[in-house]
Amino acid sequence: MKIINNSNSVIIVLHEIYGINQHMQTVCKKFSIAGYDIICPNLIKLNQPFNYESQEEAYQHFMNNIGFDLAFHQVKQLVIQSKKKYRYVFLLGYSIGATIAWLCSNEDNLCDGIIGYYGSRIRVYMNITPKCPVLLIFPTKEKSFEVKEVVNSLKKMNINVYILNGKHGFSDPFSNNYSAPSFEKSEKLIDNFLRKIK
C-alpha cells in the first residue's frame, strides 16, 4: 500500500501479525492527511489480512513463513530505496512491526527515527544500541512479559519510552483492547517526536 503526496518525508508503516487490515489502512490515511508519503509493505505476503479471532494462526504464519530476520532484511532494503528519494525516512511499527523497526534502528544512517507500539519481542533484542531517535510505547499489561522491567532497561539506553494505560492493541479502534485516552496520548507523543526531528 502506497499513498504519495510528493513529500520530502516518508513513513513506512509496519503492520502486526494480521497484515494490512482496517487498522493499518486507517493509520496510513491519518499520516497521509498530515502530509507524509506512506508505504505499508505486505510482510505476510497474503492477499487478505487475518482477522483478530485468528491470532494464533496469524502468529504461526508469520513465525513459520517469514520470521524476524527475513522481515528485517525486506524492510531494510525498502528503507535503503526510500533514502534515495526522501530526506526523512521514518518507521512506524505495531507489535511485530515495532520489533522489526527496532532491529532497523541498529543500522548506521538507515532511519531518521523509529516509532514502535507494543513491540513485545524487543525484549529478545536488548543488545541493540539505536543509531537514530527512538520512541517506544508500551501498554501497562502484556501477557508474555513484565512491561516495567523491559521499559526500565530501555530507559537506561536514553530512549524515549512510555507506558500508557491499557493492553496490547490499545491504539487500535477495531480491537477489543482499544483505549481512546491512551490512543490520544500516544498520538501527541508521536507528533512531538516527529516535529523534533524535522
KADA-V582961 format. One record per residue. RES is the residue in one small letter. SS is DSSP state (2 for helix, 1 for strand, 0 for the rest). Layout:
# KADA-V582961
res = <RES,RES>
ss = <SS,SS>
This chain:
# KADA-V582961
res = <m,k,i,i,n,n,s,n,s,v,i,i,v,l,h,e,i,y,g,i,n,q,h,m,q,t,v,c,k,k,f,s,i,a,g,y,d,i,i,c,p,n,l,i,k,l,n,q,p,f,n,y,e,s,q,e,e,a,y,q,h,f,m,n,n,i,g,f,d,l,a,f,h,q,v,k,q,l,v,i,q,s,k,k,k,y,r,y,v,f,l,l,g,y,s,i,g,a,t,i,a,w,l,c,s,n,e,d,n,l,c,d,g,i,i,g,y,y,g,s,r,i,r,v,y,m,n,i,t,p,k,c,p,v,l,l,i,f,p,t,k,e,k,s,f,e,v,k,e,v,v,n,s,l,k,k,m,n,i,n,v,y,i,l,n,g,k,h,g,f,s,d,p,f,s,n,n,y,s,a,p,s,f,e,k,s,e,k,l,i,d,n,f,l,r,k,i,k>
ss = <0,1,1,0,0,0,0,0,1,1,1,1,1,1,0,0,0,0,0,0,0,2,2,2,2,2,2,2,2,2,2,2,2,0,0,0,1,1,1,0,0,0,0,0,0,0,0,0,0,0,0,2,2,2,2,2,2,2,2,2,2,2,2,2,2,0,2,2,2,2,2,2,2,2,2,2,2,2,2,2,2,2,2,0,0,0,0,1,1,1,1,1,1,1,0,2,2,2,2,2,2,2,2,2,0,0,0,0,0,0,0,0,1,1,1,1,1,0,0,2,2,2,2,2,2,0,0,0,0,0,0,0,1,1,1,1,1,1,1,1,1,0,0,0,0,0,2,2,2,2,2,2,2,2,2,0,0,0,0,1,1,1,1,1,1,1,1,0,0,0,0,0,0,0,0,0,0,0,0,2,2,2,2,2,2,2,2,2,2,2,2,2,2,2,2,2,2,0>
